[in-house]
């Protein structure tokens, strides 16, 4: 049963004194949650704010927003309506695209220290688990929804997650509530609606407690996911190197399951999109198990994984540039480069190029082959190819490191070294070229 006092107590406990917002669609679930909050005597709910998102996907969406405003006025709670433009439908699907637009809008409204309540219930949890199961998700995906979670900067609390949908509807009828019925909710071309209207009645006919038991399974998966995270947190520090890479030899000492687990954790911790199961295995088979002198690549949307010697690198896709491009330098003015970086100057006594060098005609090139330099403190020319090998610069970076020339002479390899005759003396003001990502 839906126990109002228990739900309110859970909200107060999870909110921890923070400002509370309710994401209110006008449907029965969020309407019941709104009624619970608005009729509660809890002092912690005195500053409740309600936000409604108008996706503009239904002809009557403006009318619905007006109705939600009327309900909030009657219940004497503050109401805000945000209109969003749902994009990326082709890539994400309508439901996911609308959800992204909705949460992006909410994140732009609420403060990071606030909390947002949503009205998903036990039935929603079971549907989510089934959808994730059919997508081939692992324990994290099968955890479905948590009672408290973080989405970007928004803290979400789902106080009805353990409540059966029948109990929510019973509460609504008992209090004679009226709510919005979205006609798109019965369109079974959407996977969730297909499960809800066609598949779920068959499941519930055979297993009446399916929503409760599937929700319990989601909790078990959540615990398993937590244990996997704890294991990855133990494994990752052993693999990390000072080069902001992972040690391949150390990674391969782990069992295959732990290899995949720590890679998933590391990729997600770097805020990259997780790979498919196929691409995750390719990282191990094609990159980690390749010969040490090879430079294999596995990529997916927005991500590239490469190796150099024993190091595994995770990065954004390389910016395309023209290696033959030459850019002129003018004093200490920043220089925009074709590698999507900006070259700036940092002043420091006894380091970098001399002021005399900076007063001459400088140009920025990229490696084309055959470049040589006499490094500071040395007397012999060395080829750039040899130096990059000596410095252990990954091969894909070598053609993208800016080279500064003074009247045709290579005087600086940005980030690595300077020519002997052009470097600042120990007591002289020097100028250090520095790359900043745009």
C-alpha positions in Angstrom: 0.0 0.0 0.0 0.9 3.6 -0.4 1.7 5.0 3.0 1.8 8.9 2.7 3.7 9.3 6.0 6.3 6.8 5.0 6.9 8.3 1.5 7.2 11.8 3.0 9.6 10.5 5.6 11.8 8.9 2.9 11.8 12.2 0.9 12.8 14.2 3.9 15.6 11.7 4.8 17.0 11.6 1.2 16.7 15.3 0.6 18.8 16.1 3.7 17.4 19.6 4.1 18.1 20.6 0.4 15.6 22.6 -1.7 13.1 20.2 -3.4 11.8 20.3 -6.9 9.1 18.0 -8.4 9.2 17.0 -12.0 5.5 17.2 -12.8 4.1 15.8 -16.0 0.4 16.0 -15.1 0.1 12.2 -15.4 -1.4 10.1 -12.5 2.0 9.2 -11.0 3.5 12.7 -10.7 0.0 14.1 -9.7 -0.2 11.7 -6.8 3.3 12.6 -5.7 2.5 16.3 -6.0 -0.7 15.8 -3.9 1.3 13.9 -1.2 3.8 16.7 -1.0 1.4 19.6 -1.1 -0.9 18.2 1.6 1.9 17.2 3.9 2.5 19.1 7.1 6.3 18.5 6.9 8.1 21.8 7.3 10.9 20.6 5.1 8.5 20.8 2.1 7.5 24.4 2.6 9.7 25.6 -0.2 8.6 23.0 -2.7 9.0 24.0 -6.4 7.2 22.3 -9.3 8.6 22.2 -12.9 6.7 21.0 -15.9 8.4 20.3 -19.2 6.5 21.0 -22.4 8.2 18.9 -25.1 5.9 20.2 -27.8 5.5 16.7 -29.2 1.7 16.6 -28.8 -0.9 18.9 -30.2 -2.4 19.5 -26.7 1.0 20.0 -24.9 0.3 23.7 -24.3 -3.1 22.9 -22.8 -1.5 20.3 -20.6 1.0 22.9 -19.3 -1.9 25.3 -18.5 -3.7 22.5 -16.6 -0.6 21.7 -14.5 -0.3 25.4 -13.6 -4.0 25.4 -12.5 -3.4 22.3 -10.3 -0.4 23.9 -8.7 -2.2 27.2 -8.1 -5.1 25.2 -6.4 -2.5 23.4 -4.2 -0.6 26.6 -3.5 2.8 25.5 -4.7 5.2 27.4 -7.0 5.1 26.3 -10.6 7.4 26.8 -13.6 7.0 25.5 -17.1 9.9 25.0 -19.5 9.5 24.5 -23.2 12.1 22.4 -24.9 13.1 21.4 -28.4 13.5 17.7 -28.7 16.4 16.9 -31.0 18.6 13.8 -31.8 15.4 11.7 -32.2 17.0 9.8 -35.2 20.1 8.9 -33.1 18.6 8.3 -29.7 14.9 7.4 -30.4 12.0 9.5 -29.3 11.8 8.4 -25.7 15.5 8.8 -25.0 15.7 12.1 -26.9 12.7 13.5 -25.0 14.3 12.3 -21.7 17.6 14.0 -22.5 15.9 17.3 -23.4 13.8 17.1 -20.2 16.7 16.6 -17.9 18.9 19.1 -19.7 16.2 21.7 -19.1 15.8 20.7 -15.5 19.6 20.9 -15.0 19.6 24.4 -16.3 16.9 25.5 -13.8 17.8 23.9 -10.5 20.9 24.6 -8.5 23.5 21.8 -8.1 22.7 21.6 -4.3 19.0 21.0 -5.0 17.2 17.7 -5.4 14.6 16.7 -8.0 11.8 14.3 -7.3 10.4 12.0 -10.1 7.5 9.7 -9.9 8.7 6.4 -11.3 7.1 3.4 -9.5 7.6 -0.3 -9.1 6.0 -1.1 -12.5 8.3 1.4 -14.3 11.3 -0.3 -12.6 10.2 -3.8 -13.8 9.7 -2.4 -17.4 13.1 -0.8 -17.3 14.8 -4.1 -16.3 13.0 -6.0 -19.1 14.1 -3.4 -21.7 17.7 -3.5 -20.5 17.6 -7.3 -20.4 16.5 -7.3 -24.1 19.2 -4.9 -25.0 21.8 -7.3 -23.5 22.8 -5.0 -20.7 25.1 -6.0 -17.9 24.6 -5.7 -14.1 24.7 -1.9 -14.2 22.0 -1.6 -16.8 19.9 -4.3 -15.1 20.1 -2.3 -11.9 17.4 -0.2 -13.7 16.7 2.9 -11.5 18.0 3.7 -8.1 16.0 5.5 -5.4 18.7 8.2 -5.5 21.0 8.9 -8.4 23.0 11.6 -10.1 22.3 12.7 -13.6 24.9 15.3 -14.7 24.6 18.0 -12.0 21.1 16.9 -11.0 20.4 14.8 -7.9 17.3 12.6 -8.6 15.1 11.0 -5.9 12.5 8.5 -6.8 10.3 8.1 -3.7 7.7 5.9 -5.3 10.0 3.3 -6.7 8.9 0.6 -4.3 5.2 1.4 -4.7 2.9 -0.6 -7.0 1.1 1.2 -9.7 -2.2 -0.1 -8.5 -1.7 1.5 -5.1 -0.9 4.9 -6.8 -4.1 4.7 -8.9 -6.1 3.7 -5.8 -4.8 6.8 -4.0 -5.7 9.0 -7.0 -9.2 7.7 -7.0 -9.6 8.0 -3.3 -8.7 11.7 -3.4 -10.7 12.2 -6.6 -7.7 13.5 -8.5 -7.9 14.2 -12.2 -4.8 13.8 -14.4 -3.6 14.0 -18.0 -3.7 10.9 -20.2 -1.0 11.2 -22.9 -2.3 9.4 -26.0 1.2 8.5 -27.0 1.3 6.2 -24.0 -0.8 3.6 -25.8 1.2 3.6 -29.1 2.8 0.2 -29.0 5.4 1.0 -31.7 7.5 2.3 -28.8 9.2 -0.6 -26.9 8.2 0.5 -23.4 4.5 0.8 -24.4 4.7 -2.6 -26.2 5.9 -4.2 -23.0 3.3 -2.3 -20.9 0.3 -3.0 -23.0 1.0 -6.3 -24.9 3.6 -8.2 -23.0 3.1 -7.2 -19.4 -0.5 -8.4 -19.1 0.6 -11.9 -20.1 3.5 -11.9 -17.7 1.3 -10.7 -14.8 -1.4 -13.2 -15.6 1.1 -16.0 -15.1 3.2 -14.3 -12.4 1.0 -11.8 -10.5 3.9 -10.6 -8.4 6.2 -10.0 -11.4 6.6 -6.3 -10.8 7.7 -6.8 -7.2 10.1 -9.7 -8.0 11.7 -8.0 -11.0 12.3 -4.9 -8.9 14.0 -7.2 -6.4 16.2 -8.6 -9.2 17.1 -5.0 -10.1 18.2 -4.4 -6.5 20.4 -7.6 -6.7 22.0 -6.3 -9.9 22.6 -3.0 -8.3 24.5 -4.7 -5.5 26.5 -6.7 -8.0 27.3 -3.5 -9.9 28.5 -1.8 -6.7 30.9 -4.8 -6.1 32.2 -4.5 -9.6 32.9 -0.8 -9.1 34.7 -1.6 -5.9 36.9 -4.2 -7.7 37.7 -1.8 -10.5 38.6 0.9 -8.0 41.2 -1.5 -6.5 42.5 -2.6 -10.0 42.8 0.8 -11.6 45.5 2.4 -9.5 47.8 -0.5 -10.3 47.3 0.1 -14.1 47.6 3.9 -14.2 50.9 5.4 -15.4 52.4 8.8 -15.2 51.7 9.3 -18.9 48.0 9.4 -18.3 47.7 5.9 -19.8 47.2 2.3 -18.7 49.9 -0.3 -18.4 49.0 -3.0 -20.9 51.2 -5.6 -19.4 49.6 -5.1 -15.9 46.1 -5.1 -17.5 46.8 -8.5 -19.1 47.7 -10.0 -15.7 44.1 -9.7 -14.7 41.5 -12.3 -15.5 39.5 -11.5 -18.7 36.4 -10.5 -16.7 38.4 -8.1 -14.6 40.1 -6.6 -17.7 36.7 -5.8 -19.2 35.4 -4.5 -15.8 38.3 -2.1 -15.2 38.2 -0.9 -18.8 34.5 -0.1 -18.5 35.1 1.7 -15.2 38.1 3.7 -16.6 36.3 4.8 -19.8 33.2 5.9 -17.8 35.4 7.7 -15.2 36.9 9.7 -18.1 33.4 10.8 -19.2 33.5 8.9 -22.5 30.7 6.9 -24.0 30.9 3.3 -23.1 31.8 0.9 -26.0 29.6 -2.0 -27.2 30.6 -5.4 -25.9 32.2 -6.1 -29.3 34.4 -2.9 -29.2 35.3 -3.6 -25.6 36.7 -7.0 -26.6 38.4 -5.5 -29.6 40.4 -3.2 -27.2 41.8 -6.3 -25.6 42.2 -8.5 -28.7 43.3 -5.9 -31.3 45.1 -3.3 -29.1 46.4 -4.9 -25.9 47.4 -8.2 -27.6 49.0 -6.5 -30.6 52.8 -6.5 -30.9 54.5 -3.8 -28.8 55.8 -2.1 -32.0 52.3 -1.8 -33.5 50.0 1.2 -33.2 46.5 -0.3 -33.5 43.3 1.7 -33.1 39.8 0.9 -31.9 37.2 3.7 -32.1 33.5 4.4 -31.6 31.5 7.6 -31.4 33.7 10.3 -29.8 36.4 7.9 -28.6 39.7 6.5 -29.8 41.8 3.8 -28.0 45.4 3.5 -29.1 48.6 1.9 -27.9 52.2 2.9 -27.9 54.7 0.4 -26.6 53.2 -0.8 -23.3 50.8 2.1 -22.9 47.1 2.1 -23.6 45.7 5.6 -24.4 42.1 6.7 -24.3 41.3 9.9 -26.1 38.9 12.0 -28.2 39.3 11.6 -32.0 42.4 13.3 -33.4 41.7 16.7 -34.9 42.4 16.6 -38.6 45.0 19.1 -39.8 47.2 19.9 -42.7 50.8 19.0 -41.7 52.1 21.3 -44.5 50.5 24.4 -42.9 52.8 27.2 -41.8 51.7 29.9 -39.4 53.5 33.1 -38.7 54.2 34.3 -35.1 54.1 37.9 -34.1 55.7 38.7 -30.8 53.7 37.3 -27.9 50.4 37.2 -29.7 48.6 33.8 -29.3 48.7 31.6 -32.4 45.7 29.5 -33.5 46.9 26.2 -34.9 45.3 23.7 -37.3 45.4 21.1 -34.6 42.6 22.9 -32.7 45.1 24.3 -30.2 46.3 27.7 -29.4 50.0 28.5 -28.9 50.7 31.0 -26.1 53.8 32.2 -24.3 54.7 31.8 -20.7 57.5 34.0 -19.3 60.1 32.5 -17.0 63.6 33.5 -16.2 66.3 31.1 -17.5 63.9 28.9 -19.5 62.5 28.9 -23.0 63.5 31.0 -26.0 65.5 34.2 -25.6 63.9 37.6 -26.1 66.3 38.1 -29.0 64.9 35.0 -30.7 61.4 36.2 -30.1 62.1 39.5 -31.8 62.9 37.8 -35.1 60.7 36.3 -37.7 59.2 33.1 -36.3 56.9 30.5 -37.9 55.1 27.4 -36.7 55.4 24.2 -38.7 54.6 20.6 -38.2 56.8 17.7 -38.9 57.3 16.8 -42.5 60.4 14.6 -42.2 64.2 15.3 -42.1 64.1 18.0 -39.4 67.1 18.4 -37.2 68.0 20.4 -34.1 71.0 21.0 -31.8 69.4 20.9 -28.3 70.4 23.2 -25.5 73.6 22.0 -23.8 74.6 19.8 -26.7 76.8 20.3 -29.8 75.6 17.6 -32.3 72.6 17.8 -34.6 69.9 15.2 -33.9 67.1 14.2 -36.1 63.6 14.8 -34.9 62.7 11.2 -35.7 65.5 10.0 -33.3 64.5 12.5 -30.6 60.8 11.5 -30.7 61.9 7.9 -30.2 64.2 8.9 -27.4 61.4 10.9 -25.7 59.0 8.0 -26.3 56.4 10.3 -28.0 53.4 8.2 -29.2 53.5 8.0 -33.0 50.2 9.7 -33.6 51.3 12.8 -31.6 54.5 13.3 -33.6 53.0 15.0 -36.6 50.9 17.3 -34.4 53.6 18.7 -32.1 54.2 22.3 -33.1 57.8 23.2 -34.3 59.0 26.8 -34.1 61.4 28.0 -36.7 63.5 31.2 -36.7 64.4 32.2 -40.2 64.3 28.6 -41.4 66.1 27.1 -38.4 64.3 24.8 -36.0 64.6 26.5 -32.6 61.9 24.8 -30.5 60.0 21.5 -30.3 57.0 22.7 -28.2 56.8 20.9 -24.9 60.1 19.1 -25.4 63.2 21.3 -26.1 65.0 24.3 -27.6 67.9 24.9 -29.9 71.2 25.6 -28.2 71.9 29.0 -29.8 68.4 30.3 -29.3 67.6 29.4 -25.6 67.5 32.0 -22.8 70.5 32.2 -20.6 70.3 31.4 -16.8 69.7 35.1 -15.8 67.7 36.1 -18.9 64.0 36.4 -19.3 62.8 33.4 -21.3 59.6 32.7 -23.3 58.1 29.2 -23.1 55.7 28.2 -25.9 52.6 26.5 -24.4 49.7 24.7 -26.0 46.1 25.3 -24.9 43.2 23.3 -26.2 40.5 25.4 -27.7 
